[in-house]
């Protein structure tokens, strides 16, 4: 999997049944996360290519998938992936625009290490 981070692009191995966030941690990459249940959107990424299985996510919608978002705390790869990290504000705006729930307290300004857009 290729992961675009601010200022760098990294490639990490992710097992077919492994959560993407867990694989990133195993590779020494620190990414934002809070609930780790696929609910809060803190770990949101933009899927640039490939597909992610979100069946373990508590709150993930078809509209999220169609818009190209994934929650990596509970997402497993289903193909080769290219992801862009740090999409929490984009996903919040998407959910707001589609009248989907967005948990409180997940603004980028409140998440340590995550730049605000």
C-alpha positions in Angstrom: 0.0 0.0 0.0 1.2 3.5 -0.8 0.4 6.2 1.8 0.7 9.9 1.0 1.7 11.8 4.2 2.5 15.5 4.4 5.9 15.9 2.9 6.5 12.2 2.1 5.2 9.1 0.4 5.7 5.7 2.1 5.0 2.1 1.0 3.9 -0.4 3.7 2.8 -4.0 3.6 -0.7 -4.6 4.8 -2.1 -8.1 5.2 -5.4 -9.0 3.5 -7.2 -9.3 6.9 -5.2 -6.6 8.7 -6.5 -3.2 9.6 -4.6 -0.5 7.7 -4.0 1.6 10.8 -2.4 -1.5 12.5 -0.1 -2.0 9.6 1.0 1.6 9.6 1.8 1.4 13.3 3.7 -1.8 12.7 5.7 0.1 10.1 6.4 2.9 12.6 4.0 5.4 11.1 1.9 7.4 13.6 -1.5 8.4 12.2 -4.4 10.1 14.0 -7.1 7.9 15.6 -9.5 8.1 18.5 -12.3 5.5 18.6 -10.7 2.7 16.6 -14.2 1.4 15.9 -14.8 3.1 12.5 -17.1 5.7 14.0 -15.4 9.0 14.8 -13.7 9.8 11.4 -10.4 10.9 13.0 -8.5 8.3 11.0 -10.2 9.3 7.7 -8.1 9.0 4.5 -8.9 9.7 0.9 -8.7 6.6 -1.3 -6.8 7.6 -4.5 -6.9 4.1 -6.0 -8.0 0.7 -4.9 -10.7 -0.5 -2.5 -11.1 -0.9 1.2 -13.3 -3.3 3.1 -15.2 -1.3 5.8 -17.4 -4.1 7.0 -15.8 -3.9 10.5 -16.7 -0.1 10.8 -19.5 0.9 13.2 -20.5 4.0 11.2 -19.5 4.0 7.6 -21.8 4.8 4.7 -22.1 4.0 1.0 -21.9 7.7 0.4 -18.5 7.7 2.1 -17.2 5.0 -0.2 -18.6 6.7 -3.3 -16.9 9.9 -2.3 -13.6 8.1 -1.9 -13.1 8.1 1.9 -12.0 5.3 4.2 -11.6 4.8 7.9 -8.3 3.0 8.3 -8.8 2.0 11.9 -11.3 -0.7 10.7 -10.5 -0.8 7.0 -8.8 -3.8 5.3 -7.3 -3.7 1.8 -9.2 -5.4 -1.0 -6.7 -4.4 -3.7 -3.5 -2.5 -4.1 -4.1 0.9 -2.5 -2.9 4.4 -2.7 -4.3 6.6 0.2 -3.8 10.2 1.3 -3.8 10.5 5.1 -5.3 13.4 7.1 -8.8 13.7 5.4 -10.8 14.2 8.6 -12.0 17.7 7.7 -12.8 16.7 4.1 -14.8 13.7 5.4 -16.6 16.0 7.9 -17.6 18.4 5.1 -18.7 15.5 2.9 -20.9 14.1 5.7 -22.3 17.5 6.6 -23.2 18.1 2.9 -25.0 14.7 2.8 -26.7 15.0 6.2 -24.8 12.1 7.6 -23.7 12.0 11.3 -20.3 13.5 12.3 -19.2 13.0 15.8 -18.4 16.0 18.0 -14.8 16.5 19.1 -13.2 15.3 15.8 -12.2 18.6 14.3 -8.6 18.6 13.1 -7.7 21.5 15.4 -8.5 19.2 18.4 -6.4 16.2 17.1 -2.8 16.4 18.1 -0.4 16.3 15.1 -3.1 16.7 12.5 -2.9 19.9 10.4 -6.0 21.9 9.9 -7.1 22.5 6.3 
